[in-house]
Amino acid sequence: MTQLIAIGAGIGIGMATSKAVDAIARQPEAEPKIKVNLVLGCALAEATAIYGFVIALLIILMLG
């Protein structure tokens, strides 16, 4: 179960990073704004992964 959570977070962060790199390549002057949004998005994706990990642990501990 936790592997699916990690895969989902990894895919989400990878897609966000690739789109940010594309955007910076097209408009280098917008780099500061893009970086801020990228960091916020990655933080939210990681937080979701951590919440999923905690829920998975709780499920395992309650059923085991």
All heavy atoms as a GROMACS GRO file, in nm:
protein
  453
    1MET      N    1   0.082  -0.118   0.000
    1MET     CA    2   0.000   0.000   0.000
    1MET      C    3   0.088   0.126   0.000
    1MET      O    4   0.059   0.220  -0.073
    1MET     CB    5  -0.092  -0.002   0.123
    1MET     CG    6  -0.183   0.120   0.130
    1MET     SD    7  -0.284   0.130   0.276
    1MET     CE    8  -0.400   0.001   0.250
    2THR      N    9   0.192   0.125   0.081
    2THR     CA   10   0.276   0.244   0.088
    2THR      C   11   0.354   0.266  -0.041
    2THR      O   12   0.391   0.379  -0.071
    2THR     CB   13   0.374   0.235   0.206
    2THR    OG1   14   0.451   0.116   0.195
    2THR    CG2   15   0.300   0.236   0.337
    3GLN      N   16   0.377   0.158  -0.118
    3GLN     CA   17   0.447   0.174  -0.244
    3GLN      C   18   0.364   0.255  -0.342
    3GLN      O   19   0.417   0.337  -0.417
    3GLN     CB   20   0.479   0.037  -0.308
    3GLN     CG   21   0.581  -0.042  -0.232
    3GLN     CD   22   0.518  -0.130  -0.125
    3GLN    OE1   23   0.397  -0.133  -0.107
    3GLN    NE2   24   0.601  -0.201  -0.052
    4LEU      N   25   0.233   0.235  -0.342
    4LEU     CA   26   0.145   0.312  -0.430
    4LEU      C   27   0.147   0.459  -0.394
    4LEU      O   28   0.143   0.546  -0.482
    4LEU     CB   29   0.002   0.257  -0.425
    4LEU     CG   30  -0.017   0.117  -0.482
    4LEU    CD1   31  -0.160   0.072  -0.461
    4LEU    CD2   32   0.019   0.114  -0.628
    5ILE      N   33   0.154   0.488  -0.266
    5ILE     CA   34   0.158   0.626  -0.221
    5ILE      C   35   0.287   0.693  -0.270
    5ILE      O   36   0.285   0.804  -0.323
    5ILE     CB   37   0.148   0.634  -0.067
    5ILE    CG1   38   0.013   0.579  -0.022
    5ILE    CG2   39   0.167   0.776  -0.019
    5ILE    CD1   40   0.006   0.548   0.125
    6ALA      N   41   0.398   0.622  -0.256
    6ALA     CA   42   0.527   0.677  -0.299
    6ALA      C   43   0.532   0.693  -0.450
    6ALA      O   44   0.585   0.793  -0.501
    6ALA     CB   45   0.640   0.586  -0.252
    7ILE      N   46   0.476   0.598  -0.523
    7ILE     CA   47   0.475   0.608  -0.669
    7ILE      C   48   0.392   0.728  -0.712
    7ILE      O   49   0.433   0.804  -0.800
    7ILE     CB   50   0.421   0.477  -0.731
    7ILE    CG1   51   0.523   0.366  -0.714
    7ILE    CG2   52   0.388   0.497  -0.879
    7ILE    CD1   53   0.470   0.229  -0.750
    8GLY      N   54   0.277   0.747  -0.650
    8GLY     CA   55   0.192   0.861  -0.685
    8GLY      C   56   0.259   0.994  -0.659
    8GLY      O   57   0.254   1.086  -0.742
    9ALA      N   58   0.324   1.006  -0.545
    9ALA     CA   59   0.395   1.132  -0.513
    9ALA      C   60   0.511   1.154  -0.608
    9ALA      O   61   0.534   1.265  -0.655
    9ALA     CB   62   0.445   1.128  -0.369
   10GLY      N   63   0.584   1.048  -0.642
   10GLY     CA   64   0.696   1.061  -0.734
   10GLY      C   65   0.653   1.102  -0.873
   10GLY      O   66   0.715   1.189  -0.936
   11ILE      N   67   0.544   1.044  -0.921
   11ILE     CA   68   0.492   1.081  -1.052
   11ILE      C   69   0.445   1.225  -1.052
   11ILE      O   70   0.472   1.302  -1.145
   11ILE     CB   71   0.380   0.985  -1.095
   11ILE    CG1   72   0.438   0.848  -1.126
   11ILE    CG2   73   0.303   1.040  -1.215
   11ILE    CD1   74   0.334   0.741  -1.151
   12GLY      N   75   0.376   1.266  -0.947
   12GLY     CA   76   0.326   1.403  -0.938
   12GLY      C   77   0.438   1.506  -0.936
   12GLY      O   78   0.434   1.607  -1.008
   13ILE      N   79   0.541   1.480  -0.858
   13ILE     CA   80   0.654   1.574  -0.850
   13ILE      C   81   0.731   1.575  -0.981
   13ILE      O   82   0.774   1.680  -1.028
   13ILE     CB   83   0.745   1.538  -0.731
   13ILE    CG1   84   0.671   1.565  -0.601
   13ILE    CG2   85   0.874   1.618  -0.736
   13ILE    CD1   86   0.743   1.517  -0.478
   14GLY      N   87   0.746   1.459  -1.043
   14GLY     CA   88   0.816   1.452  -1.171
   14GLY      C   89   0.743   1.530  -1.280
   14GLY      O   90   0.805   1.602  -1.359
   15MET      N   91   0.612   1.515  -1.285
   15MET     CA   92   0.534   1.589  -1.385
   15MET      C   93   0.540   1.739  -1.360
   15MET      O   94   0.555   1.818  -1.454
   15MET     CB   95   0.389   1.540  -1.385
   15MET     CG   96   0.371   1.402  -1.442
   15MET     SD   97   0.204   1.339  -1.431
   15MET     CE   98   0.114   1.459  -1.526
   16ALA      N   99   0.530   1.780  -1.234
   16ALA     CA  100   0.537   1.922  -1.201
   16ALA      C  101   0.673   1.980  -1.239
   16ALA      O  102   0.682   2.090  -1.294
   16ALA     CB  103   0.509   1.943  -1.053
   17THR      N  104   0.779   1.907  -1.211
   17THR     CA  105   0.913   1.955  -1.243
   17THR      C  106   0.933   1.966  -1.394
   17THR      O  107   0.989   2.065  -1.441
   17THR     CB  108   1.019   1.860  -1.183
   17THR    OG1  109   0.997   1.850  -1.042
   17THR    CG2  110   1.158   1.911  -1.209
   18SER      N  111   0.884   1.868  -1.468
   18SER     CA  112   0.901   1.875  -1.614
   18SER      C  113   0.824   1.992  -1.673
   18SER      O  114   0.874   2.061  -1.763
   18SER     CB  115   0.858   1.744  -1.679
   18SER     OG  116   0.717   1.729  -1.675
   19LYS      N  117   0.706   2.019  -1.623
   19LYS     CA  118   0.628   2.132  -1.673
   19LYS      C  119   0.694   2.265  -1.635
   19LYS      O  120   0.693   2.360  -1.713
   19LYS     CB  121   0.486   2.128  -1.619
   19LYS     CG  122   0.406   2.008  -1.662
   19LYS     CD  123   0.379   2.011  -1.810
   19LYS     CE  124   0.292   1.893  -1.847
   19LYS     NZ  125   0.264   1.886  -1.988
   20ALA      N  126   0.753   2.270  -1.516
   20ALA     CA  127   0.822   2.392  -1.474
   20ALA      C  128   0.944   2.418  -1.560
   20ALA      O  129   0.971   2.533  -1.599
   20ALA     CB  130   0.862   2.383  -1.326
   21VAL      N  131   1.018   2.314  -1.592
   21VAL     CA  132   1.136   2.330  -1.678
   21VAL      C  133   1.093   2.376  -1.817
   21VAL      O  134   1.156   2.465  -1.877
   21VAL     CB  135   1.217   2.199  -1.685
   21VAL    CG1  136   1.324   2.205  -1.792
   21VAL    CG2  137   1.280   2.169  -1.550
   22ASP      N  138   0.985   2.319  -1.869
   22ASP     CA  139   0.933   2.364  -1.999
   22ASP      C  140   0.894   2.511  -1.994
   22ASP      O  141   0.924   2.587  -2.086
   22ASP     CB  142   0.811   2.281  -2.040
   22ASP     CG  143   0.847   2.141  -2.086
   22ASP    OD1  144   0.966   2.118  -2.116
   22ASP    OD2  145   0.756   2.057  -2.091
   23ALA      N  146   0.827   2.550  -1.888
   23ALA     CA  147   0.782   2.689  -1.877
   23ALA      C  148   0.900   2.785  -1.865
   23ALA      O  149   0.899   2.893  -1.926
   23ALA     CB  150   0.691   2.704  -1.756
   24ILE      N  151   1.002   2.747  -1.789
   24ILE     CA  152   1.120   2.832  -1.775
   24ILE      C  153   1.194   2.842  -1.908
   24ILE      O  154   1.246   2.948  -1.944
   24ILE     CB  155   1.212   2.780  -1.662
   24ILE    CG1  156   1.144   2.800  -1.527
   24ILE    CG2  157   1.347   2.851  -1.664
   24ILE    CD1  158   1.215   2.734  -1.411
   25ALA      N  159   1.197   2.732  -1.984
   25ALA     CA  160   1.264   2.735  -2.114
   25ALA      C  161   1.192   2.828  -2.211
   25ALA      O  162   1.256   2.894  -2.293
   25ALA     CB  163   1.271   2.595  -2.173
   26ARG      N  164   1.061   2.836  -2.199
   26ARG     CA  165   0.984   2.923  -2.289
   26ARG      C  166   0.986   3.068  -2.246
   26ARG      O  167   0.984   3.158  -2.329
   26ARG     CB  168   0.840   2.874  -2.296
   26ARG     CG  169   0.829   2.743  -2.368
   26ARG     CD  170   0.688   2.695  -2.372
   26ARG     NE  171   0.685   2.560  -2.431
   26ARG     CZ  172   0.580   2.506  -2.482
   26ARG    NH1  173   0.465   2.571  -2.482
   26ARG    NH2  174   0.586   2.385  -2.532
   27GLN      N  175   0.984   3.092  -2.114
   27GLN     CA  176   0.984   3.229  -2.063
   27GLN      C  177   1.082   3.241  -1.948
   27GLN      O  178   1.044   3.234  -1.831
   27GLN     CB  179   0.845   3.269  -2.015
   27GLN     CG  180   0.745   3.291  -2.125
   27GLN     CD  181   0.616   3.346  -2.070
   27GLN    OE1  182   0.572   3.308  -1.963
   27GLN    NE2  183   0.556   3.438  -2.145
   28PRO      N  184   1.210   3.261  -1.979
   28PRO     CA  185   1.310   3.268  -1.872
   28PRO      C  186   1.287   3.382  -1.773
   28PRO      O  187   1.325   3.371  -1.656
   28PRO     CB  188   1.442   3.289  -1.947
   28PRO     CG  189   1.415   3.248  -2.087
   28PRO     CD  190   1.269   3.268  -2.111
   29GLU      N  191   1.223   3.488  -1.817
   29GLU     CA  192   1.200   3.602  -1.726
   29GLU      C  193   1.097   3.569  -1.618
   29GLU      O  194   1.090   3.639  -1.516
   29GLU     CB  195   1.157   3.727  -1.804
   29GLU     CG  196   1.020   3.717  -1.870
   29GLU     CD  197   1.021   3.650  -2.006
   29GLU    OE1  198   1.129   3.608  -2.054
   29GLU    OE2  199   0.912   3.637  -2.064
   30ALA      N  200   1.019   3.464  -1.635
   30ALA     CA  201   0.918   3.427  -1.536
   30ALA      C  202   0.971   3.322  -1.438
   30ALA      O  203   0.895   3.266  -1.360
   30ALA     CB  204   0.794   3.373  -1.607
   31GLU      N  205   1.100   3.297  -1.438
   31GLU     CA  206   1.157   3.192  -1.355
   31GLU      C  207   1.127   3.207  -1.205
   31GLU      O  208   1.090   3.108  -1.141
   31GLU     CB  209   1.308   3.183  -1.377
   31GLU     CG  210   1.373   3.073  -1.295
   31GLU     CD  211   1.523   3.069  -1.313
   31GLU    OE1  212   1.578   3.148  -1.391
   31GLU    OE2  213   1.585   2.985  -1.247
   32PRO      N  214   1.140   3.326  -1.146
   32PRO     CA  215   1.112   3.334  -1.001
   32PRO      C  216   0.970   3.292  -0.963
   32PRO      O  217   0.950   3.220  -0.865
   32PRO     CB  218   1.137   3.481  -0.968
   32PRO     CG  219   1.226   3.530  -1.076
   32PRO     CD  220   1.190   3.452  -1.198
   33LYS      N  221   0.872   3.336  -1.040
   33LYS     CA  222   0.734   3.298  -1.011
   33LYS      C  223   0.712   3.148  -1.029
   33LYS      O  224   0.644   3.084  -0.950
   33LYS     CB  225   0.637   3.374  -1.102
   33LYS     CG  226   0.611   3.514  -1.063
   33LYS     CD  227   0.503   3.573  -1.152
   33LYS     CE  228   0.463   3.710  -1.104
   33LYS     NZ  229   0.354   3.765  -1.186
   34ILE      N  230   0.772   3.093  -1.132
   34ILE     CA  231   0.756   2.950  -1.160
   34ILE      C  232   0.821   2.868  -1.049
   34ILE      O  233   0.766   2.767  -1.003
   34ILE     CB  234   0.814   2.915  -1.298
   34ILE    CG1  235   0.733   2.984  -1.407
   34ILE    CG2  236   0.817   2.764  -1.321
   34ILE    CD1  237   0.795   2.978  -1.545
   35LYS      N  238   0.939   2.911  -1.003
   35LYS     CA  239   1.009   2.839  -0.896
   35LYS      C  240   0.927   2.835  -0.768
   35LYS      O  241   0.918   2.731  -0.702
   35LYS     CB  242   1.144   2.904  -0.868
   35LYS     CG  243   1.258   2.845  -0.941
   35LYS     CD  244   1.388   2.902  -0.885
   35LYS     CE  245   1.506   2.859  -0.966
   35LYS     NZ  246   1.629   2.923  -0.919
   36VAL      N  247   0.868   2.949  -0.733
   36VAL     CA  248   0.788   2.955  -0.609
   36VAL      C  249   0.671   2.858  -0.618
   36VAL      O  250   0.645   2.781  -0.525
   36VAL     CB  251   0.739   3.099  -0.584
   36VAL    CG1  252   0.636   3.103  -0.473
   36VAL    CG2  253   0.856   3.189  -0.548
   37ASN      N  254   0.601   2.860  -0.730
   37ASN     CA  255   0.487   2.770  -0.747
   37ASN      C  256   0.530   2.624  -0.750
   37ASN      O  257   0.460   2.536  -0.699
   37ASN     CB  258   0.410   2.806  -0.874
   37ASN     CG  259   0.334   2.935  -0.858
   37ASN    OD1  260   0.289   2.969  -0.750
   37ASN    ND2  261   0.322   3.009  -0.966
   38LEU      N  262   0.645   2.597  -0.810
   38LEU     CA  263   0.696   2.460  -0.815
   38LEU      C  264   0.727   2.409  -0.674
   38LEU      O  265   0.691   2.297  -0.639
   38LEU     CB  266   0.821   2.452  -0.902
   38LEU     CG  267   0.893   2.317  -0.903
   38LEU    CD1  268   0.803   2.210  -0.965
   38LEU    CD2  269   1.024   2.327  -0.979
   39VAL      N  270   0.793   2.491  -0.595
   39VAL     CA  271   0.828   2.448  -0.459
   39VAL      C  272   0.702   2.424  -0.376
   39VAL      O  273   0.692   2.325  -0.302
   39VAL     CB  274   0.921   2.552  -0.392
   39VAL    CG1  275   0.938   2.524  -0.245
   39VAL    CG2  276   1.055   2.554  -0.461
   40LEU      N  277   0.603   2.512  -0.389
   40LEU     CA  278   0.477   2.492  -0.315
   40LEU      C  279   0.407   2.364  -0.360
   40LEU      O  280   0.356   2.288  -0.277
   40LEU     CB  281   0.385   2.612  -0.335
   40LEU     CG  282   0.425   2.740  -0.263
   40LEU    CD1  283   0.333   2.853  -0.303
   40LEU    CD2  284   0.421   2.718  -0.113
   41GLY      N  285   0.405   2.340  -0.490
   41GLY     CA  286   0.341   2.218  -0.541
   41GLY      C  287   0.411   2.093  -0.494
   41GLY      O  288   0.347   1.993  -0.458
   42CYS      N  289   0.544   2.094  -0.496
   42CYS     CA  290   0.620   1.978  -0.450
   42CYS      C  291   0.599   1.954  -0.300
   42CYS      O  292   0.588   1.839  -0.256
   42CYS     CB  293   0.768   1.995  -0.481
   42CYS     SG  294   0.805   1.981  -0.656
   43ALA      N  295   0.590   2.062  -0.223
   43ALA     CA  296   0.565   2.048  -0.080
   43ALA      C  297   0.428   1.985  -0.055
   43ALA      O  298   0.413   1.898   0.033
   43ALA     CB  299   0.575   2.183  -0.012
   44LEU      N  300   0.329   2.027  -0.131
   44LEU     CA  301   0.196   1.968  -0.114
   44LEU      C  302   0.195   1.821  -0.155
   44LEU      O  303   0.129   1.739  -0.090
   44LEU     CB  304   0.094   2.047  -0.195
   44LEU     CG  305   0.061   2.186  -0.141
   44LEU    CD1  306  -0.029   2.260  -0.238
   44LEU    CD2  307  -0.005   2.176  -0.005
   45ALA      N  308   0.266   1.786  -0.260
   45ALA     CA  309   0.272   1.646  -0.304
   45ALA      C  310   0.341   1.561  -0.197
   45ALA      O  311   0.297   1.449  -0.168
   45ALA     CB  312   0.344   1.635  -0.436
   46GLU      N  313   0.448   1.612  -0.140
   46GLU     CA  314   0.517   1.537  -0.034
   46GLU      C  315   0.430   1.526   0.091
   46GLU      O  316   0.430   1.421   0.156
   46GLU     CB  317   0.649   1.606   0.001
   46GLU     CG  318   0.757   1.585  -0.102
   46GLU     CD  319   0.798   1.440  -0.116
   46GLU    OE1  320   0.802   1.367  -0.015
   46GLU    OE2  321   0.825   1.399  -0.229
   47ALA      N  322   0.358   1.631   0.125
   47ALA     CA  323   0.269   1.625   0.242
   47ALA      C  324   0.162   1.519   0.221
   47ALA      O  325   0.128   1.444   0.313
   47ALA     CB  326   0.206   1.761   0.267
   48THR      N  327   0.108   1.511   0.100
   48THR     CA  328   0.008   1.409   0.070
   48THR      C  329   0.068   1.269   0.085
   48THR      O  330   0.003   1.178   0.139
   48THR     CB  331  -0.045   1.428  -0.073
   48THR    OG1  332  -0.096   1.560  -0.086
   48THR    CG2  333  -0.153   1.328  -0.105
   49ALA      N  334   0.192   1.252   0.041
   49ALA     CA  335   0.258   1.122   0.056
   49ALA      C  336   0.278   1.087   0.203
   49ALA      O  337   0.257   0.973   0.244
   49ALA     CB  338   0.391   1.123  -0.017
   50ILE      N  339   0.315   1.185   0.283
   50ILE     CA  340   0.335   1.160   0.426
   50ILE      C  341   0.203   1.124   0.493
   50ILE      O  342   0.197   1.033   0.576
   50ILE     CB  343   0.402   1.281   0.493
   50ILE    CG1  344   0.546   1.294   0.442
   50ILE    CG2  345   0.399   1.268   0.645
   50ILE    CD1  346   0.614   1.422   0.482
   51TYR      N  347   0.095   1.196   0.459
   51TYR     CA  348  -0.037   1.163   0.515
   51TYR      C  349  -0.078   1.021   0.476
   51TYR      O  350  -0.129   0.946   0.559
   51TYR     CB  351  -0.143   1.261   0.466
   51TYR     CG  352  -0.126   1.402   0.517
   51TYR    CD1  353  -0.165   1.510   0.438
   51TYR    CD2  354  -0.071   1.429   0.641
   51TYR    CE1  355  -0.149   1.639   0.483
   51TYR    CE2  356  -0.055   1.559   0.686
   51TYR     CZ  357  -0.094   1.664   0.606
   51TYR     OH  358  -0.078   1.792   0.649
   52GLY      N  359  -0.055   0.985   0.352
   52GLY     CA  360  -0.087   0.850   0.307
   52GLY      C  361  -0.007   0.744   0.381
   52GLY      O  362  -0.059   0.638   0.417
   53PHE      N  363   0.120   0.773   0.406
   53PHE     CA  364   0.206   0.680   0.480
   53PHE      C  365   0.154   0.663   0.624
   53PHE      O  366   0.149   0.551   0.674
   53PHE     CB  367   0.349   0.732   0.480
   53PHE     CG  368   0.446   0.644   0.554
   53PHE    CD1  369   0.478   0.518   0.505
   53PHE    CD2  370   0.504   0.685   0.672
   53PHE    CE1  371   0.566   0.436   0.573
   53PHE    CE2  372   0.591   0.604   0.740
   53PHE     CZ  373   0.624   0.478   0.691
   54VAL      N  374   0.116   0.772   0.686
   54VAL     CA  375   0.065   0.765   0.824
   54VAL      C  376  -0.065   0.685   0.828
   54VAL      O  377  -0.083   0.600   0.916
   54VAL     CB  378   0.046   0.907   0.882
   54VAL    CG1  379  -0.031   0.904   1.012
   54VAL    CG2  380   0.180   0.974   0.901
   55ILE      N  381  -0.154   0.709   0.733
   55ILE     CA  382  -0.280   0.634   0.728
   55ILE      C  383  -0.253   0.486   0.706
   55ILE      O  384  -0.315   0.399   0.770
   55ILE     CB  385  -0.372   0.689   0.617
   55ILE    CG1  386  -0.411   0.834   0.647
   55ILE    CG2  387  -0.495   0.601   0.597
   55ILE    CD1  388  -0.492   0.853   0.772
   56ALA      N  389  -0.159   0.454   0.617
   56ALA     CA  390  -0.124   0.313   0.593
   56ALA      C  391  -0.069   0.248   0.719
   56ALA      O  392  -0.105   0.133   0.752
   56ALA     CB  393  -0.023   0.303   0.479
   57LEU      N  394   0.015   0.320   0.792
   57LEU     CA  395   0.068   0.265   0.917
   57LEU      C  396  -0.044   0.242   1.020
   57LEU      O  397  -0.046   0.141   1.090
   57LEU     CB  398   0.174   0.358   0.977
   57LEU     CG  399   0.312   0.352   0.913
   57LEU    CD1  400   0.404   0.455   0.979
   57LEU    CD2  401   0.371   0.214   0.927
   58LEU      N  402  -0.136   0.338   1.028
   58LEU     CA  403  -0.247   0.322   1.121
   58LEU      C  404  -0.333   0.201   1.086
   58LEU      O  405  -0.375   0.126   1.173
   58LEU     CB  406  -0.332   0.449   1.125
   58LEU     CG  407  -0.270   0.569   1.195
   58LEU    CD1  408  -0.357   0.692   1.178
   58LEU    CD2  409  -0.249   0.539   1.341
   59ILE      N  410  -0.358   0.182   0.957
   59ILE     CA  411  -0.437   0.067   0.914
   59ILE      C  412  -0.366  -0.063   0.949
   59ILE      O  413  -0.426  -0.158   1.000
   59ILE     CB  414  -0.469   0.076   0.763
   59ILE    CG1  415  -0.567   0.190   0.737
   59ILE    CG2  416  -0.523  -0.056   0.711
   59ILE    CD1  417  -0.588   0.221   0.590
   60ILE      N  418  -0.236  -0.067   0.922
   60ILE     CA  419  -0.159  -0.188   0.951
   60ILE      C  420  -0.158  -0.218   1.101
   60ILE      O  421  -0.177  -0.332   1.144
   60ILE     CB  422  -0.015  -0.174   0.897
   60ILE    CG1  423  -0.017  -0.179   0.745
   60ILE    CG2  424   0.076  -0.283   0.952
   60ILE    CD1  425   0.116  -0.141   0.681
   61LEU      N  426  -0.140  -0.115   1.182
   61LEU     CA  427  -0.135  -0.135   1.326
   61LEU      C  428  -0.272  -0.172   1.384
   61LEU      O  429  -0.280  -0.250   1.480
   61LEU     CB  430  -0.081  -0.010   1.395
   61LEU     CG  431   0.067   0.021   1.367
   61LEU    CD1  432   0.106   0.153   1.430
   61LEU    CD2  433   0.156  -0.091   1.419
   62MET      N  434  -0.378  -0.117   1.328
   62MET     CA  435  -0.512  -0.147   1.380
   62MET      C  436  -0.557  -0.290   1.341
   62MET      O  437  -0.623  -0.356   1.419
   62MET     CB  438  -0.613  -0.046   1.326
   62MET     CG  439  -0.588   0.094   1.375
   62MET     SD  440  -0.592   0.104   1.552
   62MET     CE  441  -0.724   0.219   1.574
   63LEU      N  442  -0.519  -0.334   1.221
   63LEU     CA  443  -0.561  -0.467   1.178
   63LEU      C  444  -0.465  -0.576   1.225
   63LEU      O  445  -0.504  -0.694   1.227
   63LEU     CB  446  -0.570  -0.471   1.024
   63LEU     CG  447  -0.678  -0.382   0.963
   63LEU    CD1  448  -0.673  -0.391   0.812
   63LEU    CD2  449  -0.815  -0.421   1.015
   64GLY      N  450  -0.343  -0.537   1.257
   64GLY     CA  451  -0.243  -0.638   1.296
   64GLY      C  452  -0.235  -0.653   1.439
   64GLY      O  453  -0.246  -0.716   1.525
   0.00000   0.00000   0.00000
